[in-house]
Amino acid sequence: MIRTDSPYFLCSALPNHWRSNKTLPSAFKVISLGDVSDGTMVTIRAGNDENFCAELRNCTAVMRNQVAKFNDLRFVGRSGRGKA
């Protein structure tokens, strides 16, 4: 798990390079260090210097026991994840 810009959340590390539209090798997780009610919908966004808003698929999950698990998160197209 890695720190985010928020002191209240941790998340899974992403691979340095990943082919577009492929499932990640393990589920992406967001962990809340504060109180977040079970059933809260969590949506993630991604970007970098070249592409401030990547196109993601399956980018919403439900918070349960302070963990939101994204089972099939995918980066669609180039989405700024590496160069072609």
MARBA-3410 file (N, C-alpha, C, O; in Angstrom, 1 decimal):
84
0.8,-1.2,0.0,0.0,0.0,0.0,0.9,1.2,0.0,2.0,1.3,0.6 ~ 0.4,2.3,-0.7,1.2,3.5,-0.8,0.3,4.7,-0.3,-0.9,4.6,-0.3 ~ 1.0,5.7,0.2,0.3,6.9,0.6,-0.3,7.7,-0.6,0.3,7.6,-1.6 ~ -1.4,8.4,-0.3,-2.0,9.3,-1.3,-1.7,10.7,-0.9,-1.1,10.9,0.1 ~ -2.2,11.7,-1.6,-2.1,13.1,-1.2,-2.9,13.4,0.0,-2.7,14.4,0.7
-3.9,12.5,0.3,-4.7,12.7,1.5,-4.1,11.8,2.6,-3.8,10.7,2.4 ~ -4.0,12.4,3.8,-3.5,11.6,4.9,-4.5,10.5,5.4,-4.1,9.7,6.3 ~ -5.7,10.5,4.9,-6.7,9.6,5.4,-6.9,8.4,4.5,-7.8,7.5,4.8 ~ -6.1,8.3,3.4,-6.3,7.1,2.5,-5.0,6.6,2.0,-4.0,7.3,1.9 ~ -5.0,5.2,1.8,-3.9,4.5,1.2,-4.5,3.8,0.0,-5.7,3.6,-0.1
-3.6,3.4,-1.0,-4.1,2.7,-2.1,-3.0,1.7,-2.6,-1.8,1.8,-2.2 ~ -3.4,0.8,-3.4,-2.5,-0.2,-4.0,-1.6,0.5,-4.9,-1.9,1.5,-5.5 ~ -0.4,-0.1,-5.1,0.6,0.4,-6.1,0.2,-0.1,-7.4,-0.3,-1.2,-7.6 ~ 0.4,0.7,-8.5,0.1,0.3,-9.8,1.4,-0.2,-10.5,2.5,0.3,-10.1 ~ 1.3,-1.1,-11.4,2.5,-1.5,-12.2,3.1,-0.3,-12.9,2.4,0.6,-13.3
4.4,-0.3,-13.1,5.0,0.8,-13.9,4.5,0.9,-15.3,4.4,2.0,-15.9 ~ 4.3,-0.2,-15.9,3.8,-0.3,-17.3,2.7,-1.4,-17.3,2.9,-2.5,-16.8 ~ 1.6,-1.1,-18.0,0.5,-2.1,-18.1,-0.2,-1.9,-19.4,-0.4,-0.8,-19.8 ~ -0.4,-3.0,-20.2,-1.1,-2.9,-21.5,-2.5,-2.4,-21.3,-3.2,-2.8,-20.3 ~ -3.0,-1.6,-22.2,-4.3,-1.0,-22.1,-5.4,-2.1,-22.2,-5.2,-3.1,-22.9
-6.4,-1.9,-21.5,-7.6,-2.7,-21.4,-7.3,-4.1,-20.9,-8.1,-5.0,-21.3 ~ -6.3,-4.3,-20.1,-6.1,-5.6,-19.5,-6.3,-5.4,-18.0,-6.1,-4.4,-17.4 ~ -6.8,-6.5,-17.4,-7.1,-6.5,-15.9,-5.7,-6.4,-15.2,-4.7,-7.0,-15.6 ~ -5.7,-5.7,-14.1,-4.5,-5.6,-13.3,-4.2,-6.9,-12.7,-5.1,-7.7,-12.5 ~ -2.9,-7.2,-12.3,-2.5,-8.5,-11.8,-3.2,-8.8,-10.4,-3.3,-10.0,-10.1
-3.6,-7.8,-9.7,-4.3,-8.0,-8.5,-5.3,-6.8,-8.3,-5.2,-5.8,-8.9 ~ -6.3,-7.1,-7.5,-7.4,-6.0,-7.3,-6.8,-4.8,-6.7,-5.9,-4.8,-5.8 ~ -7.2,-3.6,-7.3,-6.8,-2.3,-6.8,-7.6,-2.0,-5.5,-8.8,-2.2,-5.6 ~ -7.0,-1.5,-4.5,-7.7,-1.3,-3.2,-7.4,0.1,-2.7,-6.3,0.7,-2.9 ~ -8.5,0.7,-2.2,-8.4,2.0,-1.5,-8.7,1.7,0.0,-9.8,1.2,0.3
-7.9,2.1,0.9,-8.1,1.9,2.3,-8.3,3.2,3.0,-7.5,4.1,2.9 ~ -9.4,3.3,3.8,-9.6,4.6,4.6,-9.1,4.4,6.0,-9.3,3.4,6.6 ~ -8.3,5.4,6.4,-7.8,5.4,7.7,-8.7,6.1,8.7,-8.5,6.1,9.9 ~ -9.7,6.8,8.1,-10.8,7.4,8.9,-12.1,6.7,8.8,-12.1,5.6,8.2 ~ -13.1,7.2,9.4,-14.4,6.5,9.4,-15.1,6.8,8.1,-15.4,8.0,7.8
-15.4,5.8,7.3,-16.2,5.9,6.1,-17.3,4.8,6.2,-17.0,3.6,6.5 ~ -18.5,5.2,6.1,-19.6,4.2,6.3,-19.6,3.1,5.3,-19.3,3.4,4.1 ~ -19.9,1.9,5.7,-20.1,0.8,4.8,-21.2,1.2,3.8,-22.2,1.8,4.1 ~ -21.0,0.8,2.5,-22.0,1.1,1.5,-21.7,2.4,0.7,-22.3,2.7,-0.3 ~ -20.7,3.2,1.2,-20.3,4.4,0.5,-19.7,4.1,-0.9,-18.8,3.3,-1.0
-20.2,4.7,-2.0,-19.6,4.5,-3.3,-18.3,5.3,-3.4,-18.3,6.4,-3.1 ~ -17.3,4.6,-3.9,-16.0,5.2,-4.1,-15.7,5.2,-5.6,-15.8,4.2,-6.3 ~ -15.3,6.4,-6.1,-14.9,6.5,-7.6,-13.5,7.0,-7.6,-13.2,8.0,-6.9 ~ -12.7,6.4,-8.4,-11.3,6.9,-8.6,-11.1,7.5,-9.9,-11.8,7.1,-10.9 ~ -10.1,8.4,-10.0,-9.7,9.0,-11.3,-8.2,8.9,-11.3,-7.5,8.8,-10.3
-7.7,8.9,-12.5,-6.2,8.8,-12.7,-5.8,9.7,-13.8,-6.5,10.1,-14.7 ~ -4.5,10.1,-13.7,-3.9,11.0,-14.7,-2.4,11.2,-14.5,-1.9,10.7,-13.5 ~ -1.8,11.9,-15.4,-0.4,12.2,-15.2,-0.1,13.5,-16.0,-1.0,14.2,-16.3 ~ 1.2,13.8,-16.2,1.5,15.1,-16.8,1.0,15.2,-18.2,0.7,16.3,-18.7 ~ 1.0,14.1,-18.9,0.6,14.1,-20.4,-0.9,14.0,-20.5,-1.5,14.5,-21.5
-1.6,13.3,-19.6,-3.0,13.1,-19.8,-3.7,13.2,-18.4,-3.6,12.3,-17.5 ~ -4.3,14.4,-18.1,-4.7,14.7,-16.8,-6.0,13.9,-16.4,-6.3,13.8,-15.2 ~ -6.6,13.2,-17.3,-7.8,12.5,-17.0,-7.9,11.2,-17.8,-8.5,11.2,-18.9 ~ -7.3,10.1,-17.3,-7.3,8.9,-18.0,-8.7,8.3,-18.1,-9.6,8.5,-17.3 ~ -9.0,7.5,-19.2,-10.2,6.8,-19.3,-10.1,5.5,-18.6,-9.3,4.7,-19.0
-11.0,5.3,-17.6,-11.0,4.1,-16.8,-12.3,3.3,-17.0,-13.3,3.9,-17.3 ~ -12.2,2.0,-16.8,-13.4,1.2,-16.8,-13.4,0.5,-15.4,-12.4,0.1,-14.9 ~ -14.6,0.3,-14.9,-14.8,-0.3,-13.6,-14.1,0.5,-12.5,-13.4,-0.1,-11.6 ~ -14.3,1.8,-12.5,-13.6,2.6,-11.5,-14.5,3.0,-10.3,-14.1,4.0,-9.6 ~ -15.6,2.3,-10.0,-16.3,2.5,-8.8,-16.4,1.2,-8.0,-16.4,0.1,-8.6
-16.4,1.4,-6.7,-16.5,0.3,-5.8,-17.3,0.7,-4.6,-17.4,1.9,-4.3 ~ -17.7,-0.3,-3.8,-18.4,0.0,-2.5,-17.4,-0.2,-1.3,-16.7,-1.1,-1.3 ~ -17.4,0.8,-0.4,-16.6,0.7,0.8,-17.2,-0.3,1.8,-18.4,-0.2,2.1 ~ -16.4,-1.2,2.2,-16.8,-2.2,3.2,-15.6,-2.4,4.2,-14.5,-2.7,3.8 ~ -15.9,-2.2,5.5,-14.9,-2.4,6.5,-13.6,-1.5,6.2,-12.5,-2.0,6.3
-13.9,-0.3,5.7,-12.8,0.7,5.4,-12.0,0.4,4.2,-11.0,1.0,4.0 ~ -12.5,-0.6,3.4,-11.7,-1.0,2.1,-12.7,-0.9,0.9,-13.8,-1.5,1.0 ~ -12.3,-0.3,-0.1,-13.0,-0.3,-1.4,-12.1,-1.1,-2.3,-10.9,-0.8,-2.6 ~ -12.6,-2.2,-2.9,-11.9,-3.1,-3.7,-12.4,-3.1,-5.2,-13.6,-3.3,-5.4 ~ -11.5,-2.7,-6.1,-11.8,-2.6,-7.5,-11.3,-3.8,-8.2,-10.1,-3.9,-8.5
-12.2,-4.8,-8.4,-11.8,-6.1,-8.9,-11.3,-6.1,-10.3,-10.5,-7.0,-10.7 ~ -11.8,-5.3,-11.2,-11.5,-5.3,-12.6,-11.2,-3.9,-13.2,-11.7,-3.6,-14.2 ~ -10.4,-3.2,-12.5,-10.0,-1.8,-12.9,-9.2,-1.9,-14.2,-8.2,-2.7,-14.2 ~ -9.6,-1.1,-15.2,-8.8,-1.2,-16.5,-8.6,0.2,-17.0,-9.5,1.1,-16.9 ~ -7.4,0.4,-17.5,-7.1,1.7,-18.2,-7.4,1.4,-19.7,-6.9,0.5,-20.3
-8.3,2.3,-20.3,-8.8,2.1,-21.6,-8.0,2.9,-22.6,-7.7,4.1,-22.3 ~ -7.6,2.4,-23.7,-6.8,3.2,-24.7,-5.5,3.4,-24.1,-5.0,2.7,-23.2 ~ -4.8,4.5,-24.6,-3.5,4.8,-24.0,-3.6,5.4,-22.6,-2.8,5.1,-21.8 ~ -4.6,6.3,-22.4,-4.9,6.8,-21.1,-3.7,7.4,-20.3,-3.8,7.6,-19.1 ~ -2.6,7.7,-21.0,-1.5,8.3,-20.4,-0.6,7.3,-19.6,0.3,7.7,-18.9
-0.9,6.0,-19.7,-0.1,5.0,-19.0,1.0,4.5,-19.9,0.9,3.4,-20.4 ~ 2.0,5.3,-20.1,3.1,4.8,-21.0,3.0,5.4,-22.4,1.9,5.9,-22.7 ~ 4.0,5.2,-23.2,4.0,5.8,-24.5,3.9,4.7,-25.5,4.4,3.6,-25.3 ~ 3.2,4.9,-26.7,3.1,3.9,-27.7,4.2,4.0,-28.7,4.3,3.2,-29.6
END
